[in-house]
Amino acid sequence: VAGSDKVGIFVIGQTGTGKSALCGLLSGDAAVKGVSGQQSDGKRGTSEVAFIRSKYDENVLFIDTIGTKDNDTSVTDEQILKRALERAFSEKLNKFKIIWCVSGDTKSREGPFV
């Protein structure tokens, strides 16, 4: 990243699409597993927005989000994005990128993150 630009890279997608693994790979931190929790439908997945600083460039921050479109109605997709944006602004990030992770089943998707 050139100069003093601080970049936030949001990694968004449904549970199980490999968002946490991708954040670990791109950040250079193989230990990234996501902040795992039990979902209401019994699935495991990231249960909090996680922020992973790149080992390659201190001005790059990967934002590993909670899976979208889960059956867990306690957190909406809009709340997930709001949490991630609030934290990104607190980190004084001035550029944002989005990586959208998808699985092979795209027929059942609908909503704000389509």
Secondary structure in CASP SS format (residue, H / E / C, confidence):
PFRMAT SS
TARGET T0000
AUTHOR 0000-0000-0000
METHOD secondary structure of the structure
MODEL  1
V C 1.00
A C 1.00
G C 1.00
S C 1.00
D C 1.00
K C 1.00
V E 1.00
G E 1.00
I E 1.00
F E 1.00
V E 1.00
I E 1.00
G E 1.00
Q E 1.00
T C 1.00
G C 1.00
T C 1.00
G C 1.00
K H 1.00
S H 1.00
A H 1.00
L H 1.00
C H 1.00
G H 1.00
L H 1.00
L H 1.00
S H 1.00
G C 1.00
D C 1.00
A C 1.00
A C 1.00
V C 1.00
K C 1.00
G C 1.00
V C 1.00
S E 1.00
G E 1.00
Q E 1.00
Q C 1.00
S C 1.00
D C 1.00
G C 1.00
K C 1.00
R E 1.00
G E 1.00
T E 1.00
S C 1.00
E C 1.00
V C 1.00
A E 1.00
F E 1.00
I E 1.00
R E 1.00
S C 1.00
K C 1.00
Y C 1.00
D C 1.00
E C 1.00
N C 1.00
V E 1.00
L E 1.00
F E 1.00
I E 1.00
D E 1.00
T C 1.00
I C 1.00
G C 1.00
T E 1.00
K C 1.00
D C 1.00
N C 1.00
D C 1.00
T C 1.00
S C 1.00
V C 1.00
T C 1.00
D H 1.00
E H 1.00
Q H 1.00
I H 1.00
L H 1.00
K H 1.00
R H 1.00
A H 1.00
L H 1.00
E H 1.00
R H 1.00
A H 1.00
F H 1.00
S H 1.00
E C 1.00
K C 1.00
L C 1.00
N C 1.00
K E 1.00
F E 1.00
K E 1.00
I E 1.00
I E 1.00
W E 1.00
C E 1.00
V C 1.00
S C 1.00
G C 1.00
D C 1.00
T C 1.00
K C 1.00
S C 1.00
R C 1.00
E C 1.00
G C 1.00
P C 1.00
F C 1.00
V C 1.00
END
